[in-house]
């Protein structure tokens, strides 16, 4: 249910508010182009700048728009265990299929602290939980041994691994229980991760090219290695462009250039520099995405 190419959705804004119509259009675009699932309120969705009411509303809108066509994995993590429980409870009540929980940021918990945090949430909310390890954002790396312990908790079903470290991912797969899902959190490393036993990706790039990202993962999973490799290398320039500035600045800018959303961010994120915007437009034009200057 949670394999393949899953899109970490942006949150579109218009005049300072959530662009509800724009979000629904993005979700339809994703599903029509073969995305295997969607994640509202992750890092790419600017979750750190959403109020609790907005956070809950985005999750509700996504579930409504997806209408059971693909799984919805709600981003409900926080640096507070009690807040994480509250957000996760709401996601379950709203009908989310699973919850994605980032490691608590800023307070830098120890490995035992990480274990207890996730165990507590899993005990309090009976929903499939996917761990999210992205030390570049949180300043704490959840080690494979900790992931393995958590994989034994009945409703912790997988992890989004965004270290970009294939040795660590390999250890996670080796140490964790059989059937534990491992999803790439780095578009660049999706195909290598799949080759050592991963199950898919939670992708930024698929906001823009969902058909190709889904095609790459599904080609690999169906044994079509040559096609998977072709798509991997075809997508690499776009992956690079998505990170020339802090995510989600490039991906939201790209969708704006493509005419799909407003180019609107919330502080402390700001619009892309003109030099990087020009680079992004050049990359988009190379893919025939109808970019305008």
MIVO-764357 format. One line per 10 residues: number of its first residue (from 1); their letters; for each residue x, y, z of N, C-alpha, C. Coordinates in nm, 3 decimals. Layout:
# residues N
NUM	A	X,Y,Z,X,Y,Z,X,Y,Z | ...
***
This chain:
# residues 293
1	XXXXXXXXXX	0.082,-0.122,0.000,0.000,0.000,0.000,0.085,0.127,0.000 | 0.203,0.122,0.062,0.286,0.241,0.075,0.417,0.228,-0.001 | 0.413,0.162,-0.115,0.532,0.148,-0.199,0.516,0.234,-0.324 | 0.626,0.246,-0.400,0.622,0.322,-0.524,0.670,0.465,-0.505 | 0.622,0.553,-0.591,0.658,0.695,-0.585,0.546,0.771,-0.517 | 0.578,0.828,-0.402,0.481,0.899,-0.318,0.525,1.045,-0.313 | 0.434,1.136,-0.340,0.472,1.277,-0.352,0.459,1.352,-0.221 | 0.567,1.418,-0.181,0.566,1.511,-0.068,0.510,1.643,-0.119 | 0.381,1.664,-0.100,0.311,1.777,-0.160,0.358,1.912,-0.106 | 0.363,2.010,-0.195,0.376,2.148,-0.149,0.242,2.192,-0.091
11	XXXXXXXXXX	0.242,2.300,-0.015,0.119,2.364,0.029,0.107,2.497,-0.046 | 0.013,2.508,-0.140,0.000,2.635,-0.212,-0.068,2.741,-0.127 | -0.019,2.863,-0.136,-0.079,2.977,-0.067,-0.127,3.080,-0.169 | -0.228,3.153,-0.129,-0.277,3.267,-0.209,-0.319,3.377,-0.112 | -0.255,3.492,-0.124,-0.286,3.607,-0.038,-0.274,3.572,0.110 | -0.173,3.491,0.142,-0.145,3.458,0.281,-0.223,3.342,0.337 | -0.317,3.289,0.260,-0.399,3.177,0.307,-0.372,3.051,0.226 | -0.417,2.938,0.275,-0.406,2.814,0.199,-0.493,2.826,0.074 | -0.436,2.794,-0.040,-0.509,2.793,-0.166,-0.574,2.656,-0.181 | -0.697,2.645,-0.129,-0.762,2.515,-0.124,-0.789,2.459,-0.263
21	XXXXXXXXXX	-0.834,2.543,-0.354,-0.857,2.497,-0.491,-0.729,2.454,-0.558 | -0.621,2.529,-0.533,-0.492,2.493,-0.591,-0.442,2.360,-0.540 | -0.462,2.334,-0.411,-0.419,2.206,-0.354,-0.496,2.090,-0.417 | -0.625,2.106,-0.434,-0.705,2.000,-0.496,-0.660,1.974,-0.640 | -0.629,2.081,-0.713,-0.581,2.063,-0.851,-0.448,1.988,-0.854 | -0.359,2.022,-0.761,-0.230,1.952,-0.756,-0.249,1.804,-0.728 | -0.340,1.771,-0.639,-0.364,1.631,-0.605,-0.422,1.556,-0.725 | -0.515,1.618,-0.795,-0.569,1.555,-0.917,-0.459,1.532,-1.020 | -0.373,1.633,-1.037,-0.260,1.621,-1.130,-0.171,1.504,-1.093 | -0.145,1.489,-0.965,-0.062,1.378,-0.919,-0.126,1.243,-0.950
31	XXXXXXXXXX	-0.250,1.229,-0.914,-0.316,1.100,-0.930,-0.334,1.064,-1.077 | -0.369,1.161,-1.158,-0.385,1.135,-1.301,-0.255,1.094,-1.368 | -0.142,1.130,-1.307,-0.012,1.098,-1.364,0.059,0.985,-1.292 | -0.016,0.904,-1.218,0.037,0.778,-1.170,0.106,0.777,-1.036 | 0.099,0.887,-0.960,0.158,0.886,-0.826,0.094,0.777,-0.741 | 0.176,0.712,-0.659,0.128,0.600,-0.578,0.079,0.641,-0.439 | 0.093,0.769,-0.404,0.049,0.818,-0.274,0.088,0.964,-0.258 | 0.029,1.031,-0.159,0.061,1.172,-0.135,0.084,1.196,0.013 | 0.174,1.291,0.042,0.206,1.330,0.179,0.179,1.479,0.196 | 0.071,1.516,0.265,0.053,1.656,0.301,0.126,1.689,0.431
41	XXXXXXXXXX	0.166,1.814,0.444,0.223,1.867,0.569,0.357,1.805,0.606 | 0.437,1.773,0.506,0.575,1.737,0.532,0.663,1.861,0.523 | 0.794,1.840,0.519,0.887,1.952,0.503,0.855,2.031,0.378 | 0.829,1.959,0.267,0.801,2.024,0.139,0.672,2.104,0.145 | 0.583,2.067,0.236,0.457,2.139,0.253,0.464,2.257,0.348 | 0.585,2.301,0.383,0.604,2.416,0.472,0.527,2.399,0.603 | 0.526,2.278,0.655,0.448,2.248,0.775,0.491,2.333,0.894 | 0.618,2.371,0.900,0.666,2.448,1.015,0.602,2.585,1.025 | 0.542,2.634,0.916,0.480,2.767,0.920,0.328,2.761,0.923 | 0.271,2.641,0.929,0.125,2.627,0.935,0.078,2.632,1.080
51	XXXXXXXXXX	-0.032,2.699,1.103,-0.095,2.692,1.235,-0.153,2.552,1.252 | -0.190,2.517,1.376,-0.252,2.385,1.398,-0.378,2.371,1.315 | -0.457,2.477,1.309,-0.582,2.472,1.232,-0.553,2.451,1.084 | -0.454,2.522,1.032,-0.418,2.506,0.891,-0.362,2.367,0.864 | -0.277,2.320,0.953,-0.218,2.187,0.939,-0.329,2.082,0.928 | -0.423,2.088,1.019,-0.533,1.992,1.017,-0.618,2.008,0.892 | -0.640,2.132,0.851,-0.723,2.157,0.731,-0.656,2.102,0.606 | -0.525,2.120,0.592,-0.456,2.067,0.474,-0.470,1.915,0.467 | -0.457,1.849,0.581,-0.473,1.704,0.584,-0.615,1.664,0.546 | -0.713,1.735,0.600,-0.852,1.706,0.565,-0.879,1.727,0.416
61	XXXXXXXXXX	-0.830,1.836,0.362,-0.848,1.865,0.218,-0.784,1.757,0.132 | -0.666,1.713,0.173,-0.594,1.612,0.094,-0.671,1.480,0.093 | -0.721,1.440,0.209,-0.798,1.316,0.216,-0.925,1.327,0.131 | -0.989,1.442,0.139,-1.111,1.466,0.059,-1.080,1.461,-0.090 | -0.971,1.528,-0.133,-0.938,1.534,-0.275,-0.889,1.400,-0.328 | -0.813,1.328,-0.247,-0.764,1.197,-0.291,-0.879,1.097,-0.304 | -0.978,1.109,-0.219,-1.102,1.030,-0.228,-1.077,0.880,-0.241 | -0.976,0.833,-0.169,-0.947,0.690,-0.168,-0.875,0.639,-0.290 | -0.837,0.728,-0.383,-0.770,0.683,-0.505,-0.626,0.642,-0.482 | -0.561,0.710,-0.388,-0.424,0.675,-0.347,-0.416,0.694,-0.196
71	XXXXXXXXXX	-0.320,0.627,-0.130,-0.304,0.648,0.014,-0.261,0.790,0.048 | -0.307,0.838,0.161,-0.265,0.967,0.215,-0.185,0.941,0.342 | -0.058,0.982,0.340,0.031,0.968,0.455,0.048,1.108,0.514 | -0.017,1.134,0.625,-0.019,1.269,0.682,0.108,1.298,0.759 | 0.173,1.410,0.730,0.285,1.455,0.810,0.233,1.511,0.942 | 0.269,1.445,1.052,0.216,1.488,1.183,0.326,1.499,1.288 | 0.450,1.504,1.247,0.561,1.510,1.342,0.582,1.648,1.399 | 0.644,1.651,1.517,0.675,1.776,1.586,0.796,1.750,1.676 | 0.850,1.857,1.733,0.957,1.836,1.831,0.903,1.818,1.972 | 0.772,1.809,1.983,0.707,1.782,2.110,0.625,1.654,2.096
81	XXXXXXXXXX	0.645,1.560,2.185,0.573,1.433,2.176,0.423,1.455,2.192 | 0.383,1.541,2.285,0.240,1.564,2.306,0.175,1.628,2.183 | 0.245,1.722,2.119,0.192,1.784,1.997,0.184,1.682,1.884 | 0.285,1.597,1.875,0.284,1.492,1.773,0.164,1.400,1.791 | 0.136,1.364,1.914,0.020,1.278,1.942,-0.109,1.348,1.901 | -0.122,1.476,1.934,-0.244,1.550,1.900,-0.264,1.558,1.749 | -0.157,1.591,1.675,-0.168,1.600,1.530,-0.197,1.464,1.468 | -0.136,1.360,1.523,-0.156,1.225,1.469,-0.297,1.176,1.497 | -0.348,1.207,1.614,-0.488,1.170,1.646,-0.584,1.235,1.547 | -0.559,1.362,1.516,-0.647,1.429,1.420,-0.639,1.362,1.283
91	XXXXXXXXXX	-0.517,1.329,1.239,-0.501,1.265,1.108,-0.577,1.132,1.102 | -0.568,1.055,1.207,-0.643,0.928,1.212,-0.793,0.954,1.204 | -0.842,1.047,1.284,-0.984,1.079,1.285,-1.031,1.128,1.149 | -0.944,1.204,1.079,-0.980,1.258,0.947,-0.981,1.150,0.839 | -0.915,1.038,0.865,-0.916,0.929,0.768,-0.786,0.906,0.695 | -0.676,0.960,0.746,-0.546,0.934,0.683,-0.512,0.786,0.690 | -0.439,0.739,0.590,-0.401,0.598,0.585,-0.280,0.567,0.671 | -0.196,0.668,0.694,-0.076,0.652,0.775,-0.029,0.790,0.817 | 0.068,0.793,0.908,0.128,0.918,0.953,0.279,0.912,0.933 | 0.336,1.023,0.888,0.481,1.037,0.871,0.532,1.126,0.983
101	XXXXXXXXXX	0.624,1.074,1.065,0.670,1.144,1.185,0.819,1.174,1.178 | 0.850,1.301,1.161,0.990,1.344,1.160,1.051,1.326,1.299 | 1.182,1.302,1.305,1.249,1.298,1.434,1.239,1.438,1.498 | 1.216,1.444,1.629,1.204,1.575,1.694,1.327,1.662,1.667 | 1.301,1.782,1.619,1.407,1.874,1.579,1.437,1.972,1.691 | 1.549,2.035,1.685,1.598,2.139,1.774,1.639,2.087,1.911 | 1.555,2.005,1.977,1.593,1.960,2.111,1.691,1.843,2.110 | 1.720,1.786,1.993,1.827,1.687,1.977,1.820,1.573,2.079 | 1.713,1.492,2.074,1.703,1.381,2.169,1.812,1.276,2.146 | 1.841,1.201,2.251,1.932,1.088,2.241,1.862,0.973,2.168
111	XXXXXXXXXX	1.936,0.866,2.140,1.874,0.750,2.077,1.764,0.689,2.166 | 1.786,0.674,2.298,1.675,0.629,2.382,1.556,0.724,2.379 | 1.584,0.855,2.372,1.476,0.952,2.364,1.394,0.937,2.236 | 1.463,0.913,2.124,1.393,0.890,1.998,1.304,0.766,2.007 | 1.360,0.660,2.065,1.283,0.537,2.079,1.157,0.561,2.161 | 1.172,0.626,2.275,1.058,0.648,2.363,0.955,0.741,2.299 | 1.001,0.840,2.225,0.910,0.933,2.155,0.820,0.856,2.059 | 0.881,0.779,1.971,0.801,0.708,1.871,0.715,0.599,1.934 | 0.768,0.531,2.033,0.692,0.426,2.101,0.568,0.484,2.167 | 0.583,0.600,2.229,0.470,0.666,2.295,0.361,0.702,2.194
121	XXXXXXXXXX	0.401,0.761,2.082,0.302,0.798,1.980,0.231,0.674,1.927 | 0.309,0.568,1.901,0.250,0.445,1.849,0.151,0.383,1.948 | 0.180,0.395,2.076,0.090,0.343,2.178,-0.038,0.425,2.190 | -0.026,0.555,2.167,-0.139,0.645,2.186,-0.232,0.652,2.065 | -0.178,0.629,1.945,-0.259,0.644,1.824,-0.242,0.518,1.738 | -0.351,0.449,1.716,-0.348,0.324,1.641,-0.362,0.353,1.491 | -0.251,0.394,1.432,-0.244,0.425,1.289,-0.109,0.379,1.240 | -0.097,0.330,1.117,0.037,0.296,1.065,0.128,0.418,1.068 | 0.247,0.401,1.123,0.342,0.510,1.139,0.467,0.483,1.057 | 0.510,0.587,0.983,0.635,0.583,0.908,0.730,0.683,0.972
131	XXXXXXXXXX	0.844,0.635,1.017,0.947,0.721,1.075,1.008,0.808,0.965 | 1.066,0.921,1.003,1.128,1.010,0.904,1.259,1.059,0.962 | 1.369,1.016,0.901,1.503,1.050,0.948,1.571,1.143,0.848 | 1.588,1.269,0.885,1.652,1.367,0.796,1.743,1.457,0.879 | 1.861,1.405,0.918,1.949,1.479,1.008,1.994,1.615,0.955 | 1.995,1.633,0.823,2.030,1.763,0.768,1.933,1.872,0.808 | 1.811,1.834,0.844,1.709,1.928,0.889,1.698,1.934,1.041 | 1.721,1.821,1.108,1.687,1.811,1.249,1.805,1.812,1.344 | 1.925,1.791,1.292,2.048,1.783,1.371,2.058,1.658,1.457 | 1.974,1.559,1.432,1.987,1.431,1.502,1.968,1.318,1.401
141	XXXXXXXXXX	2.056,1.220,1.408,2.049,1.106,1.318,1.998,0.984,1.394 | 1.886,0.930,1.351,1.833,0.809,1.414,1.910,0.689,1.360 | 1.983,0.623,1.446,2.074,0.517,1.404,2.000,0.389,1.367 | 2.059,0.306,1.282,1.993,0.182,1.240,1.951,0.093,1.356 | 2.029,0.090,1.461,1.992,0.008,1.577,1.863,0.057,1.642 | 1.845,0.188,1.645,1.721,0.245,1.700,1.603,0.215,1.610 | 1.625,0.231,1.479,1.519,0.198,1.383,1.479,0.051,1.396 | 1.577,-0.036,1.413,1.548,-0.179,1.426,1.462,-0.206,1.548 | 1.493,-0.142,1.659,1.410,-0.158,1.780,1.267,-0.112,1.753 | 1.254,0.003,1.688,1.122,0.057,1.660,1.044,-0.027,1.559
151	XXXXXXXXXX	1.116,-0.097,1.472,1.048,-0.180,1.372,0.971,-0.294,1.437 | 1.001,-0.323,1.562,0.930,-0.429,1.634,0.800,-0.379,1.698 | 0.780,-0.248,1.697,0.654,-0.192,1.748,0.547,-0.215,1.642 | 0.432,-0.271,1.679,0.341,-0.329,1.581,0.291,-0.232,1.474 | 0.264,-0.107,1.509,0.210,-0.017,1.407,0.314,0.079,1.348 | 0.443,0.057,1.379,0.550,0.131,1.310,0.592,0.044,1.192 | 0.555,0.090,1.073,0.564,0.002,0.955,0.680,0.033,0.862 | 0.746,0.148,0.879,0.853,0.180,0.786,0.923,0.309,0.822 | 1.013,0.350,0.733,1.092,0.472,0.753,1.116,0.541,0.621 | 1.111,0.673,0.624,1.161,0.756,0.515,1.304,0.793,0.553
161	XXXXXXXXXX	1.400,0.743,0.477,1.542,0.763,0.508,1.600,0.871,0.418 | 1.634,0.984,0.477,1.685,1.097,0.399,1.825,1.137,0.441 | 1.905,1.038,0.481,2.045,1.067,0.511,2.130,1.074,0.385 | 2.084,1.009,0.278,2.165,0.997,0.157,2.283,0.903,0.174 | 2.282,0.827,0.283,2.393,0.738,0.318,2.349,0.594,0.293 | 2.396,0.534,0.185,2.351,0.399,0.150,2.402,0.294,0.249 | 2.512,0.320,0.316,2.556,0.226,0.419,2.454,0.224,0.533 | 2.410,0.342,0.575,2.311,0.347,0.682,2.181,0.280,0.639 | 2.136,0.308,0.517,2.013,0.246,0.467,2.028,0.095,0.463 | 2.144,0.049,0.417,2.169,-0.096,0.413,2.160,-0.157,0.552
171	XXXXXXXXXX	2.217,-0.088,0.651,2.209,-0.138,0.789,2.065,-0.139,0.839 | 1.988,-0.035,0.805,1.847,-0.031,0.846,1.772,-0.152,0.791 | 1.794,-0.182,0.664,1.726,-0.296,0.602,1.772,-0.427,0.665 | 1.902,-0.438,0.691,1.957,-0.561,0.748,1.909,-0.584,0.891 | 1.905,-0.477,0.972,1.878,-0.492,1.114,1.729,-0.499,1.147 | 1.645,-0.439,1.063,1.502,-0.426,1.096,1.427,-0.555,1.064 | 1.307,-0.564,1.119,1.227,-0.685,1.098,1.193,-0.703,0.951 | 1.169,-0.824,0.911,1.133,-0.856,0.774,1.002,-0.786,0.739 | 0.998,-0.726,0.621,0.878,-0.657,0.576,0.871,-0.510,0.614 | 0.968,-0.462,0.692,0.972,-0.321,0.730,1.000,-0.236,0.607
181	XXXXXXXXXX	0.915,-0.137,0.580,0.927,-0.056,0.460,1.040,0.046,0.473 | 1.119,0.058,0.368,1.223,0.161,0.364,1.202,0.243,0.238 | 1.174,0.372,0.258,1.148,0.464,0.148,1.258,0.569,0.141 | 1.301,0.600,0.022,1.402,0.704,0.004,1.343,0.840,0.035 | 1.420,0.923,0.103,1.383,1.062,0.122,1.470,1.155,0.040 | 1.550,1.098,-0.048,1.638,1.175,-0.137,1.613,1.128,-0.279 | 1.560,1.216,-0.363,1.531,1.176,-0.501,1.653,1.119,-0.573 | 1.770,1.175,-0.546,1.891,1.129,-0.614,1.918,0.981,-0.592 | 1.890,0.934,-0.472,1.934,0.800,-0.432,1.823,0.695,-0.439 | 1.713,0.729,-0.502,1.600,0.635,-0.504,1.636,0.504,-0.570
191	XXXXXXXXXX	1.694,0.509,-0.688,1.725,0.384,-0.759,1.831,0.302,-0.685 | 1.941,0.362,-0.636,2.035,0.282,-0.556,1.970,0.221,-0.432 | 1.881,0.296,-0.367,1.814,0.242,-0.249,1.725,0.124,-0.286 | 1.654,0.136,-0.397,1.572,0.023,-0.442,1.657,-0.100,-0.467 | 1.777,-0.080,-0.519,1.862,-0.193,-0.557,1.911,-0.274,-0.437 | 1.906,-0.214,-0.316,1.949,-0.289,-0.198,1.831,-0.331,-0.110 | 1.710,-0.316,-0.163,1.594,-0.367,-0.091,1.493,-0.264,-0.047 | 1.508,-0.137,-0.092,1.409,-0.035,-0.059,1.278,-0.057,-0.132 | 1.178,0.020,-0.095,1.043,-0.003,-0.145,0.985,0.114,-0.223 | 1.056,0.227,-0.228,1.003,0.341,-0.301,1.065,0.470,-0.254
201	XXXXXXXXXX	0.992,0.581,-0.276,1.045,0.713,-0.246,0.930,0.804,-0.204 | 0.958,0.893,-0.110,0.872,1.008,-0.085,0.944,1.126,-0.148 | 0.890,1.174,-0.258,0.966,1.254,-0.354,0.925,1.400,-0.358 | 1.024,1.486,-0.378,1.002,1.628,-0.408,0.979,1.646,-0.558 | 1.067,1.586,-0.638,1.062,1.602,-0.783,0.929,1.559,-0.842 | 0.862,1.461,-0.780,0.737,1.412,-0.835,0.625,1.515,-0.827 | 0.643,1.625,-0.753,0.548,1.736,-0.763,0.540,1.786,-0.907 | 0.652,1.779,-0.978,0.662,1.836,-1.112,0.649,1.730,-1.220 | 0.714,1.616,-1.201,0.712,1.508,-1.300,0.667,1.377,-1.235 | 0.542,1.370,-1.193,0.495,1.250,-1.123,0.496,1.125,-1.211
211	XXXXXXXXXX	0.465,1.140,-1.336,0.460,1.024,-1.425,0.596,0.958,-1.438 | 0.700,1.039,-1.452,0.834,0.985,-1.471,0.889,0.925,-1.342 | 0.864,0.991,-1.227,0.910,0.934,-1.100,0.842,0.802,-1.072 | 0.711,0.798,-1.091,0.638,0.674,-1.072,0.685,0.567,-1.169 | 0.710,0.610,-1.292,0.756,0.515,-1.394,0.890,0.454,-1.358 | 0.981,0.535,-1.302,1.112,0.483,-1.265,1.100,0.377,-1.156 | 1.025,0.409,-1.051,1.013,0.316,-0.939,0.938,0.190,-0.982 | 0.829,0.208,-1.052,0.749,0.092,-1.093,0.823,0.005,-1.193 | 0.907,0.068,-1.277,0.989,-0.011,-1.370,1.084,-0.101,-1.293 | 1.148,-0.044,-1.192,1.239,-0.125,-1.111,1.164,-0.239,-1.043
221	XXXXXXXXXX	1.052,-0.206,-0.980,0.979,-0.306,-0.903,0.922,-0.417,-0.992 | 0.903,-0.387,-1.120,0.854,-0.490,-1.213,0.966,-0.557,-1.291 | 1.092,-0.528,-1.254,1.206,-0.596,-1.315,1.258,-0.535,-1.443 | 1.211,-0.415,-1.478,1.255,-0.349,-1.602,1.370,-0.254,-1.569 | 1.487,-0.313,-1.546,1.600,-0.236,-1.498,1.650,-0.132,-1.597 | 1.654,-0.166,-1.725,1.703,-0.071,-1.825,1.617,0.054,-1.829 | 1.486,0.036,-1.821,1.396,0.151,-1.821,1.410,0.230,-1.692 | 1.425,0.162,-1.580,1.445,0.232,-1.453,1.572,0.316,-1.457 | 1.679,0.261,-1.511,1.805,0.337,-1.519,1.792,0.454,-1.615 | 1.721,0.434,-1.726,1.702,0.544,-1.821,1.631,0.661,-1.754
231	XXXXXXXXXX	1.525,0.631,-1.682,1.450,0.737,-1.615,1.529,0.799,-1.500 | 1.608,0.717,-1.430,1.693,0.769,-1.324,1.784,0.880,-1.377 | 1.853,0.853,-1.485,1.946,0.952,-1.539,1.873,1.067,-1.608 | 1.757,1.041,-1.665,1.679,1.149,-1.724,1.636,1.250,-1.617 | 1.607,1.201,-1.499,1.555,1.289,-1.394,1.663,1.358,-1.312 | 1.787,1.314,-1.322,1.892,1.369,-1.235,1.909,1.520,-1.245 | 1.909,1.581,-1.367,1.921,1.728,-1.370,1.807,1.799,-1.297 | 1.686,1.742,-1.304,1.574,1.803,-1.234,1.588,1.786,-1.082 | 1.635,1.667,-1.039,1.662,1.649,-0.896,1.759,1.756,-0.846 | 1.866,1.778,-0.922,1.964,1.879,-0.880,1.901,2.017,-0.871
241	XXXXXXXXXX	1.817,2.050,-0.968,1.754,2.182,-0.969,1.661,2.202,-0.851 | 1.603,2.095,-0.800,1.510,2.107,-0.687,1.579,2.144,-0.556 | 1.713,2.141,-0.557,1.784,2.169,-0.434,1.892,2.276,-0.452 | 1.876,2.362,-0.554,1.972,2.472,-0.569,1.948,2.580,-0.464 | 1.830,2.580,-0.404,1.804,2.656,-0.282,1.725,2.565,-0.188 | 1.699,2.614,-0.069,1.632,2.533,0.032,1.497,2.482,-0.018 | 1.474,2.352,-0.005,1.343,2.295,-0.033,1.242,2.351,0.068 | 1.122,2.396,0.025,1.058,2.379,-0.106,1.064,2.500,-0.198 | 1.161,2.589,-0.181,1.165,2.708,-0.266,1.171,2.671,-0.415 | 1.265,2.583,-0.459,1.271,2.555,-0.603,1.147,2.483,-0.656
251	XXXXXXXXXX	1.094,2.385,-0.582,0.980,2.309,-0.636,0.855,2.395,-0.645 | 0.832,2.480,-0.546,0.715,2.568,-0.554,0.734,2.673,-0.664 | 0.855,2.723,-0.679,0.884,2.817,-0.787,0.859,2.751,-0.922 | 0.904,2.626,-0.936,0.884,2.554,-1.062,0.735,2.539,-1.093 | 0.656,2.501,-0.995,0.513,2.485,-1.017,0.447,2.618,-1.051 | 0.498,2.726,-0.994,0.448,2.859,-1.031,0.483,2.893,-1.175 | 0.607,2.866,-1.213,0.651,2.892,-1.351,0.567,2.812,-1.449 | 0.527,2.692,-1.408,0.443,2.606,-1.492,0.296,2.647,-1.490 | 0.263,2.750,-1.412,0.127,2.802,-1.409,0.032,2.726,-1.321 | 0.084,2.649,-1.225,-0.002,2.563,-1.144,-0.035,2.621,-1.007
261	XXXXXXXXXX	0.052,2.704,-0.950,0.026,2.765,-0.819,0.085,2.905,-0.817 | 0.051,2.980,-0.713,0.113,3.110,-0.693,0.255,3.091,-0.638 | 0.341,3.185,-0.671,0.479,3.181,-0.619,0.480,3.253,-0.484 | 0.423,3.187,-0.385,0.403,3.250,-0.255,0.456,3.159,-0.144 | 0.539,3.216,-0.059,0.599,3.144,0.053,0.564,3.217,0.182 | 0.594,3.150,0.292,0.581,3.214,0.422,0.720,3.234,0.481 | 0.740,3.352,0.536,0.867,3.378,0.604,0.887,3.276,0.716 | 1.011,3.230,0.732,1.136,3.288,0.682,1.177,3.244,0.541 | 1.095,3.165,0.470,1.129,3.133,0.331,1.092,3.252,0.242 | 1.175,3.275,0.142,1.154,3.385,0.050,1.167,3.336,-0.093
271	XXXXXXXXXX	1.134,3.422,-0.187,1.145,3.386,-0.328,1.290,3.356,-0.367 | 1.303,3.276,-0.468,1.433,3.235,-0.519,1.509,3.356,-0.576 | 1.641,3.353,-0.565,1.721,3.458,-0.626,1.700,3.457,-0.778 | 1.718,3.571,-0.839,1.697,3.580,-0.985,1.792,3.489,-1.061 | 1.916,3.479,-1.013,2.014,3.393,-1.082,1.970,3.248,-1.077 | 1.927,3.202,-0.961,1.884,3.062,-0.949,1.751,3.038,-1.020 | 1.666,3.139,-1.022,1.540,3.126,-1.096,1.567,3.106,-1.244 | 1.664,3.179,-1.296,1.700,3.164,-1.437,1.755,3.024,-1.464 | 1.835,2.972,-1.371,1.885,2.835,-1.386,1.771,2.735,-1.386 | 1.675,2.756,-1.296,1.561,2.666,-1.287,1.478,2.669,-1.415
281	XXXXXXXXXX	1.452,2.787,-1.468,1.375,2.799,-1.592,1.445,2.725,-1.705 | 1.577,2.736,-1.712,1.653,2.665,-1.816,1.635,2.514,-1.805 | 1.640,2.462,-1.683,1.622,2.318,-1.663,1.480,2.277,-1.703 | 1.381,2.353,-1.660,1.243,2.319,-1.692,1.219,2.319,-1.843 | 1.275,2.416,-1.912,1.259,2.422,-2.057,1.320,2.299,-2.125 | 1.429,2.249,-2.071,1.493,2.131,-2.127,1.402,2.008,-2.117 | 1.310,2.010,-2.020,1.213,1.900,-2.006,1.082,1.928,-2.080 | 1.075,2.040,-2.147,0.952,2.073,-2.221,0.834,2.101,-2.132 | 0.860,2.163,-2.017,0.753,2.183,-1.921,0.682,2.316,-1.936 | 0.706,2.385,-2.048,0.631,2.505,-2.078,0.659,2.620,-1.986
291	XXX	0.786,2.627,-1.938,0.821,2.735,-1.846,0.812,2.869,-1.915 | 0.775,2.968,-1.836,0.772,3.104,-1.888,0.865,3.190,-1.803 | 0.923,3.291,-1.860,1.017,3.376,-1.786,0.942,3.480,-1.707
***
